[in-house]
Amino acid sequence: MDKKQFFESFVVESPDQSGHILSLSPKIRQILGSVAVNIADHPIKKEYETLSQELLFRIWMFESICNGGSTTPPTDH
């Protein structure tokens, strides 16, 4: 997958099929999870998880703005 395909994969059909929405969270969560698996040092892993959660929350806010405003934040933040 090239860069263009990667970024285009973040735009998906809306659930009601009325257009398209931005869907970053699932793919970013997968990427962050795959990196976390390779961190062996406990303090570094804990800090990485904290930063990952903050990043995912900010991604949720960005998606919410782009998609017309969801009121439900992610449950793991």
MODELLER restraints for C-alpha pairs under 7 A, 6 or more apart:
rsr = mdl.restraints
at = mdl.atoms
rsr.add(forms.Gaussian(group=physical.xy_distance, feature=features.Distance(at['CA:10:A'], at['CA:22:A']), mean=5.73, stdev=0.5))
rsr.add(forms.Gaussian(group=physical.xy_distance, feature=features.Distance(at['CA:10:A'], at['CA:23:A']), mean=5.06, stdev=0.5))
rsr.add(forms.Gaussian(group=physical.xy_distance, feature=features.Distance(at['CA:10:A'], at['CA:24:A']), mean=5.38, stdev=0.5))
rsr.add(forms.Gaussian(group=physical.xy_distance, feature=features.Distance(at['CA:11:A'], at['CA:20:A']), mean=6.38, stdev=0.5))
rsr.add(forms.Gaussian(group=physical.xy_distance, feature=features.Distance(at['CA:11:A'], at['CA:21:A']), mean=5.64, stdev=0.5))
rsr.add(forms.Gaussian(group=physical.xy_distance, feature=features.Distance(at['CA:11:A'], at['CA:22:A']), mean=4.71, stdev=0.5))
rsr.add(forms.Gaussian(group=physical.xy_distance, feature=features.Distance(at['CA:11:A'], at['CA:23:A']), mean=5.93, stdev=0.5))
rsr.add(forms.Gaussian(group=physical.xy_distance, feature=features.Distance(at['CA:12:A'], at['CA:20:A']), mean=5.40, stdev=0.5))
rsr.add(forms.Gaussian(group=physical.xy_distance, feature=features.Distance(at['CA:12:A'], at['CA:21:A']), mean=5.51, stdev=0.5))
rsr.add(forms.Gaussian(group=physical.xy_distance, feature=features.Distance(at['CA:12:A'], at['CA:22:A']), mean=6.42, stdev=0.5))
rsr.add(forms.Gaussian(group=physical.xy_distance, feature=features.Distance(at['CA:12:A'], at['CA:23:A']), mean=6.59, stdev=0.5))
rsr.add(forms.Gaussian(group=physical.xy_distance, feature=features.Distance(at['CA:13:A'], at['CA:19:A']), mean=5.93, stdev=0.5))
rsr.add(forms.Gaussian(group=physical.xy_distance, feature=features.Distance(at['CA:13:A'], at['CA:20:A']), mean=4.41, stdev=0.5))
rsr.add(forms.Gaussian(group=physical.xy_distance, feature=features.Distance(at['CA:13:A'], at['CA:21:A']), mean=6.19, stdev=0.5))
rsr.add(forms.Gaussian(group=physical.xy_distance, feature=features.Distance(at['CA:14:A'], at['CA:20:A']), mean=4.96, stdev=0.5))
rsr.add(forms.Gaussian(group=physical.xy_distance, feature=features.Distance(at['CA:14:A'], at['CA:21:A']), mean=5.48, stdev=0.5))
rsr.add(forms.Gaussian(group=physical.xy_distance, feature=features.Distance(at['CA:21:A'], at['CA:67:A']), mean=5.68, stdev=0.5))
rsr.add(forms.Gaussian(group=physical.xy_distance, feature=features.Distance(at['CA:22:A'], at['CA:63:A']), mean=5.92, stdev=0.5))
rsr.add(forms.Gaussian(group=physical.xy_distance, feature=features.Distance(at['CA:22:A'], at['CA:66:A']), mean=6.79, stdev=0.5))
rsr.add(forms.Gaussian(group=physical.xy_distance, feature=features.Distance(at['CA:22:A'], at['CA:67:A']), mean=6.51, stdev=0.5))
rsr.add(forms.Gaussian(group=physical.xy_distance, feature=features.Distance(at['CA:23:A'], at['CA:63:A']), mean=6.80, stdev=0.5))
rsr.add(forms.Gaussian(group=physical.xy_distance, feature=features.Distance(at['CA:24:A'], at['CA:59:A']), mean=6.99, stdev=0.5))
rsr.add(forms.Gaussian(group=physical.xy_distance, feature=features.Distance(at['CA:25:A'], at['CA:56:A']), mean=6.69, stdev=0.5))
rsr.add(forms.Gaussian(group=physical.xy_distance, feature=features.Distance(at['CA:25:A'], at['CA:59:A']), mean=6.65, stdev=0.5))
rsr.add(forms.Gaussian(group=physical.xy_distance, feature=features.Distance(at['CA:25:A'], at['CA:60:A']), mean=6.82, stdev=0.5))
rsr.add(forms.Gaussian(group=physical.xy_distance, feature=features.Distance(at['CA:32:A'], at['CA:52:A']), mean=6.78, stdev=0.5))
rsr.add(forms.Gaussian(group=physical.xy_distance, feature=features.Distance(at['CA:36:A'], at['CA:45:A']), mean=6.73, stdev=0.5))
rsr.add(forms.Gaussian(group=physical.xy_distance, feature=features.Distance(at['CA:39:A'], at['CA:45:A']), mean=5.78, stdev=0.5))
rsr.add(forms.Gaussian(group=physical.xy_distance, feature=features.Distance(at['CA:53:A'], at['CA:77:A']), mean=6.09, stdev=0.5))
rsr.add(forms.Gaussian(group=physical.xy_distance, feature=features.Distance(at['CA:57:A'], at['CA:74:A']), mean=6.96, stdev=0.5))
rsr.add(forms.Gaussian(group=physical.xy_distance, feature=features.Distance(at['CA:57:A'], at['CA:77:A']), mean=6.67, stdev=0.5))
rsr.add(forms.Gaussian(group=physical.xy_distance, feature=features.Distance(at['CA:64:A'], at['CA:70:A']), mean=5.09, stdev=0.5))
